Each structure stands twice: as C-alpha cells, then as structure tokens.
C-alpha cells in the first residue's frame, strides 16, 4: 500500500514499484475513479497507464453512484484473480477511508435510496453545512458529539443512514477490524513541507496549462453532483459563476490543496495507522 498526500509523487513511485514486482496498480484515489475528471484529479496519463496494468482509474462516470463499501467489495473480488497471477499487488492513493476499507474493512452500512441521498445533498447545497450539522444533531446526537463537524461528507453519510434506517448512524458502527487473508505492507510517502507545497502550486499551474479550465467548463452543468464536490472544480465553478477572478480561483485551489495535503498527512500519521514513513527528495 503506497499512500501519501496530494502531489507527493505516488503515481510514479507506484508504477516503479509495480514494474519491479512485475505486478499491477490498484488506485485508491476516490476522484480518479471518474473518467470525465482526468486533468483536475491528476489521473495517470495514457503513457503512465501503458507502463503497467491499472485498475479503478476512470472506470466510472460522474453520474454513477459509488461508495467506499462498494469499492471494498470490488477490490476484494478482484484480488484473488490478481494474486493467482502474481505474488504482490500495488495499491496507491490518498483517500484514507478507501485504503482502510480494503486493509481492515469498514462497518457494513446500507446504501441510501436515491430519494434520501438527493434530499441530503440538496440540504447541504442549498442551506449549507450548518443545516447539515443541525440535522445530524437531531438524528444522532452521540455521533454529532464525536465526529469532525468540518467533514461534510462524513456528516452527509451519517444523516443518510439515520434517515434510511430510522435509527442513529452510530448504532451501526461496530469498529471491528477485519483480518484479511493477505499480508499488507503500508508505506506513506512524504516530502519536506515547503517542497510539497511548491509541488502543489506548480502542479496546479501545469494542470491549468493542460486544459483543466476547459475540462471544468464542460462539467459545469453537472456541478451539483457529489463527484464534482472536490478541491479544484469547486473553485473553477465559482469563477464561472462570477464570484472569483480566474487568478483568485487558481490561488484558492493551491491554498485548499495544501490544506487537504495536511489533512491527509494527519490521517496517515494517526495512532495505529501502521504506515512506514518514506521521505522522497
């Protein structure tokens, strides 16, 4: 398992490792799943994809519903086929929750019905995070007291399950680690802070030069979709709406990406994560 913050260099490191192992790469980057978002998610290029077989890159449309539990099921169904051909498989990504789902399992929670999912999505989009917090506090005060109230995705999921099942989300959280029948080696790539931030800033500019603005413009009519509620696209959508200049949107993308990188490192360094830290230079 090769993890790390955005722009640290996971793609090339994973490809190099897979080549050495004569293996394949499984992506655990939840935004690179969507084929319409290649530039803005820094998905592997066609040249990179050609170097070793990749799985879970561009296999979905932004219009498809997908979840961490489905990802867990899909990867676990694929792994026996891959292990039959090679002794090791390389997984890489920066989405900690998706990585944990494969490595140690997650609680078996129901997928929300479309009506429930749309209601919660509209609540957040139209009334903001405070309305989402109020709904969570009403439905599940126990989870409200211990969850990250800045993480709208976790709160949306908790509200969805609570509404769907008619009982608090926290009732379904068992937090039982699942013992996998394969060995897991976990590495987290790091770089010195200023170097990482410089890479984020430069990559943002590079992606703009590769046509990110045009990609975002084509996706603008679908900006309400959860798949597009992510750093980079949100800021460019604000530019299209006239709320930001293009230069301010680019600056905001860089700022928000740096903050996201810090949150990722906090996740991977948390107690019990099991990652070996490897600093690149």
C-alpha positions as CSV (number, residue, x, y, z in Angstrom):
1,X,0.0,0.0,0.0
2,X,1.6,3.3,-1.1
3,X,-0.2,6.3,0.4
4,X,0.6,10.0,0.8
5,X,-0.6,13.5,0.3
6,X,-1.6,15.0,-3.0
7,X,1.3,15.9,-5.3
8,X,3.9,13.9,-3.3
9,X,4.7,11.6,-6.3
10,X,2.6,8.5,-5.6
11,X,1.8,7.7,-9.2
12,X,5.4,7.3,-10.5
13,X,6.5,5.6,-7.2
14,X,3.7,3.1,-7.5
15,X,4.4,2.4,-11.2
16,X,8.1,1.9,-10.5
17,X,7.3,-0.5,-7.6
18,X,4.8,-2.4,-9.8
19,X,7.4,-2.8,-12.5
20,X,9.9,-4.2,-10.0
21,X,7.4,-6.7,-8.7
22,X,6.0,-7.4,-12.2
23,X,2.7,-6.5,-10.8
24,X,-0.3,-4.1,-11.3
25,X,-1.5,-0.9,-9.7
26,X,-4.9,-0.6,-8.0
27,X,-6.0,3.1,-7.5
28,X,-7.5,4.1,-4.2
29,X,-8.0,7.7,-5.2
30,X,-11.7,8.2,-5.0
31,X,-11.7,11.1,-7.5
32,X,-9.6,9.3,-10.1
33,X,-12.4,6.8,-10.5
34,X,-14.3,9.3,-12.7
35,X,-13.4,9.3,-16.4
36,X,-14.5,12.9,-17.0
37,X,-12.2,14.3,-14.4
38,X,-8.7,13.3,-15.8
39,X,-6.9,16.6,-15.6
40,X,-8.4,18.0,-12.4
41,X,-7.6,14.8,-10.4
42,X,-4.1,14.4,-11.8
43,X,-5.1,10.9,-13.0
44,X,-2.3,8.8,-14.6
45,X,-1.7,9.8,-18.2
46,X,-2.2,7.4,-21.1
47,X,1.6,6.9,-21.1
48,X,1.6,6.1,-17.4
49,X,-1.3,3.7,-17.8
50,X,0.5,1.9,-20.5
51,X,3.5,1.1,-18.3
52,X,1.7,-1.3,-16.1
53,X,-1.9,-2.5,-15.8
54,X,-4.1,-0.2,-13.7
55,X,-7.4,-0.8,-12.1
56,X,-10.1,1.6,-10.8
57,X,-8.9,4.6,-12.9
58,X,-11.6,6.1,-15.0
59,X,-13.9,3.2,-14.6
60,X,-16.9,5.3,-13.5
61,X,-18.9,8.3,-14.8
62,X,-19.6,11.3,-12.7
63,X,-23.2,10.3,-12.9
64,X,-22.6,6.9,-11.3
65,X,-23.3,6.3,-7.6
66,X,-20.3,4.8,-5.8
67,X,-19.3,4.3,-2.2
68,X,-16.4,3.2,-0.1
69,X,-18.3,-0.1,0.7
70,X,-18.7,-0.8,-3.0
71,X,-15.0,-0.1,-3.5
72,X,-14.1,-2.5,-0.7
73,X,-16.3,-5.2,-2.3
74,X,-15.0,-4.6,-5.8
75,X,-11.3,-4.7,-4.7
76,X,-11.7,-7.8,-2.6
77,X,-13.5,-9.6,-5.5
78,X,-10.6,-8.7,-7.8
79,X,-7.6,-9.5,-5.6
80,X,-7.9,-13.3,-5.8
81,X,-7.7,-13.1,-9.6
82,X,-4.6,-10.9,-9.4
83,X,-2.9,-13.0,-6.7
84,X,-3.3,-16.0,-8.9
85,X,-1.0,-14.4,-11.4
86,X,1.5,-12.5,-9.2
87,X,2.5,-12.7,-5.6
88,X,2.1,-9.0,-4.9
89,X,-0.3,-6.2,-5.9
90,X,0.4,-2.5,-5.5
91,X,-2.3,-0.2,-4.3
92,X,-1.9,3.5,-4.2
93,X,-3.9,6.6,-3.4
94,X,-4.5,9.5,-1.0
95,X,-8.1,8.6,0.1
96,X,-7.5,7.2,3.6
97,X,-11.0,5.9,4.1
98,X,-10.9,3.9,0.9
99,X,-7.5,2.5,1.8
100,X,-8.7,1.5,5.3
101,X,-11.7,-0.2,3.8
102,X,-9.5,-2.6,1.8
103,X,-6.9,-3.1,4.5
104,X,-9.1,-3.6,7.6
105,X,-12.7,-3.4,6.5
106,X,-15.5,-1.0,7.3
107,X,-18.8,-1.3,9.0
108,X,-21.5,-2.8,6.8
109,X,-23.8,0.1,6.2
110,X,-26.7,0.3,3.7
111,X,-26.5,2.3,0.6
112,X,-29.1,5.1,0.7
113,X,-32.0,5.2,-1.6
114,X,-31.8,7.9,-4.3
115,X,-34.6,9.9,-2.7
116,X,-32.7,10.1,0.7
117,X,-29.4,10.8,-1.0
118,X,-30.8,13.6,-3.1
119,X,-32.5,15.1,0.0
120,X,-29.3,15.2,2.0
121,X,-27.3,16.5,-1.0
122,X,-29.8,19.3,-1.6
123,X,-29.9,20.2,2.1
124,X,-26.1,20.7,2.1
125,X,-26.0,22.5,-1.3
126,X,-29.0,24.9,-0.5
127,X,-28.7,25.5,3.2
128,X,-25.0,24.8,3.9
129,X,-23.0,22.9,6.5
130,X,-24.9,24.4,9.5
131,X,-28.1,22.9,8.3
132,X,-26.3,19.6,7.9
133,X,-24.9,19.8,11.4
134,X,-28.4,20.6,12.8
135,X,-29.9,17.6,11.1
136,X,-27.2,15.3,12.4
137,X,-27.5,16.6,15.9
138,X,-31.2,15.9,15.8
139,X,-30.9,12.4,14.3
140,X,-27.8,11.2,16.1
141,X,-26.5,13.4,19.0
142,X,-24.0,10.7,20.1
143,X,-22.2,10.8,16.7
144,X,-22.6,14.5,16.5
145,X,-20.5,14.9,19.7
146,X,-17.6,12.9,18.4
147,X,-17.5,13.5,14.6
148,X,-15.5,16.1,12.7
149,X,-18.0,18.8,12.2
150,X,-16.0,20.2,9.3
151,X,-16.2,17.0,7.3
152,X,-19.4,17.4,5.4
153,X,-19.1,14.1,3.6
154,X,-19.0,12.1,6.8
155,X,-21.9,14.0,8.2
156,X,-23.9,13.5,5.0
157,X,-23.3,9.8,5.2
158,X,-24.4,9.7,8.9
159,X,-27.6,11.6,8.1
160,X,-28.3,9.4,5.1
161,X,-28.0,6.2,7.1
162,X,-30.0,7.6,10.0
163,X,-32.9,8.7,7.7
164,X,-32.7,5.4,5.7
165,X,-32.8,3.1,8.7
166,X,-34.9,5.2,11.1
167,X,-32.3,4.9,13.8
168,X,-29.0,6.6,14.7
169,X,-26.0,6.1,12.4
170,X,-23.8,5.4,15.5
171,X,-25.9,2.3,16.2
172,X,-24.4,0.6,13.2
173,X,-20.7,1.5,14.0
174,X,-19.0,-1.6,15.4
175,X,-15.4,-0.5,14.5
176,X,-14.4,-4.2,14.2
177,X,-11.1,-4.7,12.3
178,X,-11.4,-7.4,9.7
179,X,-8.5,-9.8,9.4
180,X,-7.5,-10.1,5.7
181,X,-6.1,-13.3,4.2
182,X,-3.2,-11.5,2.6
183,X,-0.2,-9.6,4.1
184,X,-0.2,-5.8,3.9
185,X,2.8,-3.5,3.8
186,X,1.9,0.1,4.2
187,X,4.2,3.0,3.1
188,X,3.4,6.7,3.3
189,X,5.4,8.9,1.0
190,X,6.4,12.3,2.4
191,X,8.4,15.3,1.4
192,X,9.7,18.4,3.3
193,X,6.7,20.7,3.8
194,X,7.9,23.6,1.6
195,X,8.9,21.2,-1.2
196,X,5.5,19.6,-1.1
197,X,3.7,22.9,-1.1
198,X,5.8,24.1,-4.0
199,X,4.9,20.9,-5.9
200,X,1.2,21.6,-5.3
201,X,1.5,25.2,-6.5
202,X,3.4,24.2,-9.7
203,X,1.2,21.2,-10.5
204,X,-1.9,23.5,-10.2
205,X,-0.4,25.8,-12.9
206,X,0.6,22.8,-15.0
207,X,-2.9,21.4,-14.9
208,X,-4.3,24.7,-16.0
209,X,-1.9,24.6,-18.9
210,X,-3.1,21.1,-19.8
211,X,-6.7,22.3,-20.3
212,X,-8.2,22.0,-16.8
213,X,-10.3,25.1,-17.3
214,X,-11.9,23.6,-20.4
215,X,-12.5,20.3,-18.7
216,X,-14.2,22.1,-15.8
217,X,-16.3,24.2,-18.1
218,X,-17.6,21.0,-19.8
219,X,-18.6,19.7,-16.3
220,X,-20.1,22.9,-15.1
221,X,-23.7,21.9,-15.9
222,X,-23.3,18.9,-13.6
223,X,-21.7,20.9,-10.7
224,X,-24.4,19.7,-8.3
225,X,-23.1,16.1,-8.4
226,X,-21.3,14.8,-5.4
227,X,-18.4,13.6,-7.6
228,X,-17.6,17.2,-8.5
229,X,-17.7,18.5,-4.9
230,X,-14.0,18.5,-4.7
231,X,-11.0,20.8,-4.5
232,X,-10.3,22.5,-7.8
233,X,-13.6,22.1,-9.5
234,X,-15.5,24.0,-6.8
235,X,-13.2,27.0,-7.2
236,X,-13.4,26.9,-11.0
237,X,-17.2,26.7,-10.8
238,X,-17.1,29.8,-8.6
239,X,-15.1,31.5,-11.3
240,X,-17.7,30.6,-13.9
241,X,-20.4,32.0,-11.6
242,X,-18.5,35.3,-11.4
243,X,-17.7,35.0,-7.7
244,X,-13.9,34.8,-8.3
245,X,-11.5,36.0,-10.9
246,X,-9.5,33.3,-12.6
247,X,-6.3,34.2,-10.8
248,X,-8.1,34.1,-7.4
249,X,-9.6,30.8,-8.3
250,X,-6.2,29.4,-9.0
251,X,-4.8,30.8,-5.8
252,X,-7.7,29.3,-3.8
253,X,-7.1,25.9,-5.4
254,X,-3.5,26.0,-4.4
255,X,-4.4,27.0,-0.8
256,X,-7.1,24.4,-0.4
257,X,-4.9,21.7,-1.9
258,X,-2.2,22.5,0.6
259,X,-4.8,22.3,3.4
260,X,-6.0,19.0,2.0
261,X,-2.5,17.6,2.0
262,X,-2.1,18.5,5.7
263,X,-5.3,16.7,6.5
264,X,-4.1,13.6,4.5
265,X,-0.9,13.5,6.5
266,X,-2.8,13.8,9.8
267,X,-4.9,10.7,8.7
268,X,-1.8,8.6,7.7
269,X,0.1,9.5,10.8
270,X,-2.7,8.8,13.3
271,X,-2.2,6.3,16.0
272,X,-2.4,2.7,14.9
273,X,-2.2,3.5,11.2
274,X,0.7,1.2,10.6
275,X,2.4,3.3,7.9
276,X,6.1,3.4,7.5
277,X,7.1,7.0,6.5
278,X,9.3,7.3,3.5
279,X,10.6,10.8,2.7
280,X,11.3,11.5,-1.0
281,X,13.7,14.1,-2.3
